[in-house]
Amino acid sequence: MTQEDLHVLGKSFTESSTSSAGLVRKMKEQNKSLKNLTPHEGEKIFSGISSTQLKAAKKQALEEAQALLTINKILAESLLERENALTTETTTDAKSEIADPTRKKKILMIGYGNMGRPIAEGMVENFGDGMELTVVNPSPRELPAGVNYYSSVDGLPEGEKFDVVFVSVKPQIAPQVLPSYKEYMADGAIVVSIMAGTQIETIQQMLGENVRVVRTMPSICADVGKSPTGVATAKGDNFSEAESELVTKLIQSFGEVVPVEENRINAITAVAGSGPAYVCHVLESAAQALTKHCGLEYEEAKKLVLDTAIKGVRPSEQQPDVTRVREVLKNLEDKDSVANLIDKTVEAGKDANLATMGMIVDGILLRVKSAYITGAKKLEFSQEDAEKLVRGTMVGTAELAAAEGAKSLPALERSVVSLRGTTEAGLGKLKSAVNGRNIDEVLSETVQAAFDRAEELGNGLEFSVTRTLAQLSAAKPTTVNKAEVALSRLLEATTSKLLDEVTKEVGAATAFQLDAISQEKGGRG
């Protein structure tokens, strides 16, 4: 700006501005001219302004400058908000495609073990042509027709993206397996995990923060589509109504949805996950008692028990003796193990007609159900959720045992038990013959013991190492390789350290299983 420009600008200010407001207004009008003005040059502009005018103009200018700063701050924040909104809208658009009913769903199942098979079969039956299911598992294992199969992640087509991903692998191997699938996740993909003891945060570290994880806890009742399934999502993971309906429909293909907070998953495990083993023990005890005291063949007795558990008392031409039923069922209020209480109750009604015995069996199951619900409520489930979990577990287990080609009740019970697991802990209380506990106390202690063991496992060294491995998998390999190897060795060492203790238990466990098999064969005649 030349000296002449300064003189003209200063003169225009002096001549046209008789008030501070006018001075500031003039400054705004000349904003372009002032853009590159230095403070020293600016001083010459105002050489003709009086001190009073200068003071007032300065005050006004500072006030307006402050206001401008505030406006600019709000503007900047608003622009950032808009940028976030646009990002969210873009992501939401991508996510909404996942639930679009007109769009074929691309679903991936990682792992295809005992739980994976019934879940896959349920989805194929319920979704049919509305989905494209891909399974990655070392072996094909009786896949439903029309399912894509790959033995490893390396076989997946390059660039393939999946809308929904079911994770059904052992928690211990997840940190090594899941990170390889990151590139196959669609934007905002929904990951449904059935891994025991693996938290949502850990899964997100393995598969990427952009995925939304639904953590579930089904039971073996999924095999007949009757698994009461605890379902938890992370706080802040937003699902549209259509997406929620999609997830619900997927889970309903193998069971009933029971929404819970993630910290309640262990309680679901104690009541419903381990529940089929408790129910098998009760059903087998009733069948054995009928065989022992009522002269029924084992298969006939078993059918009576299973039918009653599924459908209630069967219609009969005989008239039941209701008064006798009430008297007999009082035996269930004694203090003993559940098996002994059932045996005493059946023995007390052994000379009753078939209709009366059917009502006695129904009464036994209803009393067990009531005690089971009491135990669930002590784990802070509502009456509604407790009933849903217990009813589903009892009916689902009975249907599973009644299915064509099903395992025997003792074998089905054993299939739920793992060494040092939640079910083993629960069954220990259920089968205990220690006197001084009524049926309500026995069932409450059963689910509490299973819950306590689930909490111990979740806080144990093995799962801590697994979580740490997941965190390392999410970091740069070059910076964590040595640490990852060290932790893997630590996990192996921890497992090895337990071997001596486990070996000591194998003899007792084997004897228990042989005894159960022997009883099973004896019961079948």
PAVEX-397694 format. One record per residue (C-alpha): x, y, z; residue in one letter; residue number from 1. Coordinates in steps of 0.5 Angstrom, whole numbers. Each point is the difference from the previous one (the first is absolute). Last residue first. Layout:
N
REC     X     Y     Z dolum lumro
REC     X     Y     Z     A   NUM
...
% end
This chain:
525
REC     X     Y     Z dolum lumro
REC   -64  -207    60     G   525
REC     1     7    -2     R   524
REC     1     2     7     G   523
REC     6    -4     0     G   522
REC     3     2    -6     K   521
REC    -1     8     3     E   520
REC     3    -3     6     Q   519
REC     6    -3    -3     S   518
REC     1     7    -4     I   517
REC    -1     4     6     A   516
REC     5    -4     4     D   515
REC     5     0    -6     L   514
REC    -1     8     0     Q   513
REC     2     0     8     F   512
REC     6    -5    -1     A   511
REC     2     5    -5     T   510
REC     0     6     4     A   509
REC     3    -3     6     A   508
REC     6    -2    -4     G   507
REC     0     6    -4     V   506
REC     0     4     6     E   505
REC     8    -1     2     K   504
REC     1     2    -7     T   503
REC    -3     6     0     V   502
REC     5     2     6     E   501
REC     6    -2    -4     D   500
REC    -3     3    -6     L   499
REC    -1     7     3     L   498
REC     7     2    -1     K   497
REC     0    -1    -7     S   496
REC    -6     4    -1     T   495
REC     4     6     3     T   494
REC     6    -2    -4     A   493
REC    -4     1    -6     E   492
REC    -3     6     2     L   491
REC     7     3     2     L   490
REC     3    -3    -7     R   489
REC    -6     4    -4     S   488
REC     2     6     5     L   487
REC     7     0    -2     A   486
REC    -2    -1    -7     V   485
REC    -4     6     0     E   484
REC     5     4     3     A   483
REC     5    -1    -5     K   482
REC    -4     1    -6     N   481
REC    -3     7     4     V   480
REC     4     5    -4     T   479
REC     1    -3    -7     T   478
REC    -8    -2     0     P   477
REC    -3     7     1     K   476
REC    -5    -1     5     A   475
REC    -7    -3     0     A   474
REC     3    -7     1     S   473
REC     3     3     6     L   472
REC    -7     2     3     Q   471
REC    -2    -7    -2     A   470
REC     6    -4     3     L   469
REC    -2     5     7     T   468
REC    -7    -3     0     R   467
REC     2    -7    -1     T   466
REC     6     1     6     V   465
REC    -6     2     4     S   464
REC    -4    -6    -2     F   463
REC     5    -5     2     E   462
REC     2     4     7     L   461
REC    -7     0     2     G   460
REC    -5     5     1     N   459
REC    -5    -3    -5     G   458
REC     1    -7     3     L   457
REC    -1     3     7     E   456
REC    -7     3    -2     E   455
REC    -2    -6    -4     A   454
REC     1    -4     6     R   453
REC    -4     4     5     D   452
REC    -6     0    -5     F   451
REC     1    -8     0     A   450
REC     0     0     7     A   449
REC    -6     5     1     Q   448
REC    -4    -4    -5     V   447
REC     1    -6     4     T   446
REC    -1     3     7     E   445
REC    -7     3    -2     S   444
REC    -2    -7    -3     L   443
REC     2    -3     7     V   442
REC    -3     5     4     E   441
REC    -7     0    -3     D   440
REC     0    -8     0     I   439
REC     2     0     8     N   438
REC     6     0     3     R   437
REC     2    -3     7     G   436
REC     3    -7    -3     N   435
REC     6     0    -5     V   434
REC    -1    -5    -6     A   433
REC     3     5    -5     S   432
REC    -2    -1    -7     K   431
REC    -3     7    -1     L   430
REC     6     3     4     K   429
REC     5    -4    -4     G   428
REC    -4     1    -7     L   427
REC     1     8     1     G   426
REC     8    -1     0     A   425
REC     0    -5    -5     E   424
REC    -4     5    -4     T   423
REC     4     6     1     T   422
REC     6    -3    -3     G   421
REC     6    -4     4     R   420
REC     0    -5    -5     L   419
REC    -6     1    -5     S   418
REC    -7    -3     1     V   417
REC    -5     2    -6     V   416
REC     1    -7    -3     S   415
REC     0    -4     6     R   414
REC    -8     2     1     E   413
REC    -1    -2    -7     L   412
REC     3    -7     2     A   411
REC    -4    -1     6     P   410
REC    -6     2    -4     L   409
REC     1    -5    -5     S   408
REC     3     4    -7     K   407
REC    -6     1    -5     A   406
REC    -1    -4    -6     G   405
REC    -7     3    -1     E   404
REC    -1     6     5     A   403
REC    -3    -2     7     A   402
REC     7     3     3     A   401
REC     0     6    -4     L   400
REC    -8     1     1     E   399
REC     1    -1     8     A   398
REC     6     5     0     T   397
REC    -4     5    -4     G   396
REC    -6    -1     5     V   395
REC     5     1     6     M   394
REC     4     5    -2     T   393
REC    -5     5    -3     G   392
REC    -4    -1     6     R   391
REC     6     2     4     V   390
REC     2     6    -4     L   389
REC    -7     3    -1     K   388
REC    -2    -1     7     E   387
REC     6     4     2     A   386
REC    -1     5    -5     D   385
REC    -7     1     2     E   384
REC     2     0     8     Q   383
REC     5     5    -1     S   382
REC     7    -3     0     F   381
REC     5     2     6     E   380
REC     4    -6     1     L   379
REC    -5    -2     6     K   378
REC    -5     0    -5     K   377
REC     3    -5    -4     A   376
REC     0    -5     6     G   375
REC    -7     2     1     T   374
REC    -2    -2    -7     I   373
REC     4    -7     1     Y   372
REC    -4    -1     7     A   371
REC    -7     1    -4     S   370
REC     2    -4    -6     K   369
REC     2    -6     5     V   368
REC    -7     1     3     R   367
REC    -3     0    -7     L   366
REC     4    -6    -2     L   365
REC    -2    -4     6     I   364
REC    -7     2    -1     G   363
REC     0    -3    -7     D   362
REC     3    -6     2     V   361
REC    -6    -1     5     I   360
REC    -5     2    -5     M   359
REC     3    -6    -4     G   358
REC     0    -4     6     M   357
REC    -8     1     1     T   356
REC    -2    -1    -8     A   355
REC     5    -7     1     L   354
REC    -4    -2     6     N   353
REC     3     0     7     A   352
REC     4    -5     3     D   351
REC     7     3    -1     K   350
REC    -2     7     3     G   349
REC     4     0     6     A   348
REC     6    -3    -4     E   347
REC    -1     6    -5     V   346
REC     1     5     6     T   345
REC     6    -4     3     K   344
REC     4    -1    -7     D   343
REC    -2     8    -1     I   342
REC     3     2     7     L   341
REC     6    -5    -1     N   340
REC     2     3    -7     A   339
REC    -1     7     3     V   338
REC     5    -1     6     S   337
REC    -4     0     6     D   336
REC    -4     5     5     K   335
REC    -7    -2    -1     D   334
REC    -5     5    -3     E   333
REC     0    -5    -6     L   332
REC    -4    -5     4     N   331
REC    -6     4     0     K   330
REC    -1    -2    -7     L   329
REC    -3    -7     2     V   328
REC    -5     4     4     E   327
REC    -2     4    -5     R   326
REC     0    -5    -6     V   325
REC    -5    -4     5     R   324
REC    -5     5     1     T   323
REC     0     1    -8     V   322
REC    -1    -7    -1     D   321
REC     0     0    -8     P   320
REC    -6    -3    -4     Q   319
REC     2    -5    -5     Q   318
REC    -2     1    -7     E   317
REC     7     4    -1     S   316
REC     2     7    -3     P   315
REC     7     1     1     R   314
REC     3     5     5     V   313
REC     4     5    -2     G   312
REC     3     1    -7     K   311
REC     7     0     0     I   310
REC     2    -2     7     A   309
REC    -6    -5     0     T   308
REC     2    -3    -7     D   307
REC     8    -1     3     L   306
REC    -2    -3     7     V   305
REC    -5    -5    -4     L   304
REC     5    -2    -5     K   303
REC     5    -1     5     K   302
REC    -4    -5     4     A   301
REC    -2    -4    -7     E   300
REC     7     0    -2     E   299
REC     2    -2     7     Y   298
REC    -5    -6     0     E   297
REC    -6     2     6     L   296
REC     0    -4     6     G   295
REC    -2     6     4     C   294
REC     5     0     5     H   293
REC     7    -1    -3     K   292
REC    -2     2    -7     T   291
REC    -4     6     2     L   290
REC     6     2     5     A   289
REC     5    -1    -6     Q   288
REC    -5     5    -5     A   287
REC     0     5     6     A   286
REC     7     0     1     S   285
REC     2     1    -7     E   284
REC    -5     6    -1     L   283
REC     3     3     6     V   282
REC     7    -1    -2     H   281
REC    -1     2    -7     C   280
REC    -3     6     2     V   279
REC     6     2     4     Y   278
REC     4    -1    -6     A   277
REC    -4     4    -4     P   276
REC     1     6     4     G   275
REC     7     1    -1     S   274
REC    -1     5    -5     G   273
REC    -7     2     3     A   272
REC     1     2     7     V   271
REC     7     0     1     A   270
REC     2     3    -7     T   269
REC    -5     5     1     I   268
REC     3     2     6     A   267
REC     6     1    -3     N   266
REC    -3     4    -6     I   265
REC    -2     5     6     R   264
REC     6     5    -1     N   263
REC    -2     1    -7     E   262
REC    -7     3     1     E   261
REC    -5    -5    -1     V   260
REC    -6    -1    -6     P   259
REC    -3    -7     0     V   258
REC    -1    -3    -7     V   257
REC    -3    -6    -1     E   256
REC     3    -6    -4     G   255
REC     4    -2    -6     F   254
REC    -3     4    -6     S   253
REC    -2     5     5     Q   252
REC     7     2     0     I   251
REC     0     2    -7     L   250
REC    -7     3     1     K   249
REC     2     4     6     T   248
REC     6     3    -4     V   247
REC    -4     2    -6     L   246
REC    -5     3     4     E   245
REC     5     4     4     S   244
REC     3     2    -7     E   243
REC    -7     2    -3     A   242
REC    -1     4     7     E   241
REC     7     4    -1     S   240
REC     6    -3     4     F   239
REC     4     5     4     N   238
REC     6    -3     3     D   237
REC     1     6     6     G   236
REC     0    -5     6     K   235
REC     2    -7    -3     A   234
REC    -5    -6    -2     T   233
REC    -3    -5     4     A   232
REC    -4    -6    -1     V   231
REC    -2    -6     4     G   230
REC    -3    -6    -4     T   229
REC    -5    -5     3     P   228
REC     1    -5    -5     S   227
REC    -6    -4    -3     K   226
REC     2    -1    -8     G   225
REC     1    -7     1     V   224
REC     8     0     0     D   223
REC     0     7     3     A   222
REC    -2    -4     6     C   221
REC     7    -1     1     I   220
REC     1     7     3     S   219
REC     0     7    -2     P   218
REC     4     6     3     M   217
REC     0     6    -5     T   216
REC     5     6    -1     R   215
REC    -2     4    -5     V   214
REC     6     4    -3     V   213
REC     0     6    -4     R   212
REC     5     1    -5     V   211
REC     4     6    -1     N   210
REC     5    -1     6     E   209
REC     3    -5    -4     G   208
REC     0    -8     0     L   207
REC     5    -2     6     M   206
REC    -1     6     4     Q   205
REC    -7     0    -1     Q   204
REC     0    -7     2     I   203
REC     3     2     7     T   202
REC    -5     6     1     E   201
REC    -5    -5    -1     I   200
REC     2    -4     6     Q   199
REC     2    -7    -1     T   198
REC    -2    -5     5     G   197
REC    -4    -5    -4     A   196
REC     1     1    -8     M   195
REC    -7     1    -3     I   194
REC     1     6    -3     S   193
REC    -4     4    -5     V   192
REC     4     5    -4     V   191
REC    -4     5    -4     I   190
REC     3     4    -5     A   189
REC     1     7     0     G   188
REC     4     1    -7     D   187
REC     0    -7    -2     A   186
REC     5    -5     3     M   185
REC     4    -4    -4     Y   184
REC     7     4     1     E   183
REC    -1    -2     7     K   182
REC     0    -7    -1     Y   181
REC     8    -2     2     S   180
REC    -1     4     7     P   179
REC    -5    -6     2     L   178
REC     5    -6     0     V   177
REC     6     1     4     Q   176
REC    -4     4     6     P   175
REC    -6    -5    -1     A   174
REC     4    -6     2     I   173
REC    -2     0     7     Q   172
REC    -7     2    -1     P   171
REC    -1    -6    -4     K   170
REC    -4     2    -6     V   169
REC    -7     1    -2     S   168
REC     0     8    -2     V   167
REC    -6     1    -5     F   166
REC     1     6    -5     V   165
REC    -5     4    -2     V   164
REC     0     5    -6     D   163
REC     6    -4    -4     F   162
REC     5     4    -5     K   161
REC     4    -4    -5     E   160
REC     6     4    -3     G   159
REC     4    -6    -2     E   158
REC    -4    -7     1     P   157
REC     0    -4     6     L   156
REC     5    -6     0     G   155
REC     6     3     4     D   154
REC    -5     1     6     V   153
REC     0    -8     0     S   152
REC    -4    -6    -2     S   151
REC    -5     3    -4     Y   150
REC    -7    -1    -1     Y   149
REC    -6     3    -3     N   148
REC    -6    -2     2     V   147
REC    -6    -3    -5     G   146
REC    -1    -6     4     A   145
REC     1     0     7     P   144
REC     7    -2     2     L   143
REC     1    -7     3     E   142
REC     7     1     3     R   141
REC     4     4    -5     P   140
REC     7     0     3     S   139
REC     5     5     2     P   138
REC    -6     5     1     N   137
REC    -2     6    -4     V   136
REC    -7     1    -1     V   135
REC    -4     4    -5     T   134
REC    -7     2     0     L   133
REC    -4     4    -6     E   132
REC    -6     2     3     M   131
REC    -7     2    -2     G   130
REC    -1    -7    -4     D   129
REC    -1    -4     6     G   128
REC    -1     5     6     F   127
REC    -3    -5     5     N   126
REC     2    -7    -2     E   125
REC     7     3    -2     V   124
REC     1     4     7     M   123
REC    -2    -6     4     G   122
REC     4    -5    -4     E   121
REC     6     5     1     A   120
REC    -2     0     8     I   119
REC     0    -7     1     P   118
REC     7    -1    -3     R   117
REC     3     6     3     G   116
REC    -1    -3     7     M   115
REC     3    -7     0     N   114
REC     6     3    -5     G   113
REC     0     4    -6     Y   112
REC     5     6     1     G   111
REC     0     7    -3     I   110
REC    -7     1    -3     M   109
REC    -1     5    -6     L   108
REC    -7     3    -2     I   107
REC    -1     4    -6     K   106
REC    -7     2     0     K   105
REC    -4     1    -6     K   104
REC    -3     7    -1     R   103
REC    -7     1     0     T   102
REC    -1     0     7     P   101
REC     5     5     1     D   100
REC     3    -1     7     A    99
REC     7     0    -3     I    98
REC    -1     6    -4     E    97
REC    -2     4     6     S    96
REC     7    -1     2     K    95
REC     3     3    -6     A    94
REC    -5     6     0     D    93
REC     2     0     8     T    92
REC     7     1    -2     T    91
REC    -1     5    -5     T    90
REC    -5     4     5     E    89
REC     5    -1     5     T    88
REC     6     3    -4     T    87
REC    -5     6    -2     L    86
REC    -2     1     7     A    85
REC     7     0     2     N    84
REC     2     5    -5     E    83
REC    -6     4     2     R    82
REC     2     0     7     E    81
REC     7     3    -2     L    80
REC    -3     5    -4     L    79
REC    -5     2     6     S    78
REC     6     0     5     E    77
REC     4     5    -5     A    76
REC    -6     4    -1     L    75
REC    -1     1     8     I    74
REC     7     2     0     K    73
REC     0     5    -5     N    72
REC    -6     3     3     I    71
REC     3     0     7     T    70
REC     6     3    -4     L    69
REC    -4     5    -3     L    68
REC    -3     2     6     A    67
REC     7     1     3     Q    66
REC     1     5    -6     A    65
REC    -6     3     1     E    64
REC     1     2     7     E    63
REC     7     2    -2     L    62
REC    -2     4    -5     A    61
REC    -5     4     4     Q    60
REC     5     1     6     K    59
REC     5     3    -5     K    58
REC    -5     4    -4     A    57
REC    -2     3     7     A    56
REC     7     2     2     K    55
REC     2     2    -7     L    54
REC    -6     5     0     Q    53
REC     2     3     6     T    52
REC     7     1    -2     S    51
REC    -2     3    -6     S    50
REC     1    -3    -7     I    49
REC     5     4    -5     G    48
REC     6    -5     1     S    47
REC    -5    -6    -1     F    46
REC     3    -2    -7     I    45
REC     7     1     3     K    44
REC    -1    -5     5     E    43
REC    -2    -6    -5     G    42
REC     7     1    -3     E    41
REC     3    -2     6     H    40
REC    -5    -6     2     P    39
REC     2    -3    -7     T    38
REC    -6     0    -5     L    37
REC     0    -6    -5     N    36
REC    -8    -1     1     K    35
REC    -1     8     1     L    34
REC    -2     1    -7     S    33
REC    -5    -6     0     K    32
REC    -3     2     7     N    31
REC    -2     7    -3     Q    30
REC    -7    -1     1     E    29
REC     1    -3     7     K    28
REC     5     6     2     M    27
REC    -6     4    -2     K    26
REC    -5    -3     5     R    25
REC     5     0     5     V    24
REC     1     8    -1     L    23
REC    -7     1     0     G    22
REC    -1    -4     6     A    21
REC     5     4     4     S    20
REC    -4     7    -3     S    19
REC     2     5    -4     T    18
REC     2    -4    -6     S    17
REC     0     2    -7     S    16
REC     5     6     0     E    15
REC     5    -4     4     T    14
REC     0    -7    -3     F    13
REC     0     3    -7     S    12
REC     6     4     2     K    11
REC     4    -6     3     G    10
REC    -2    -4    -7     L     9
REC     2     6    -4     V     8
REC     7     1     4     H     7
REC     1    -8     0     L     6
REC    -1    -1    -7     D     5
REC     5     6    -2     E     4
REC     5    -3     5     Q     3
REC     0    -6    -4     T     2
REC    -3    -7     2     M     1
% end
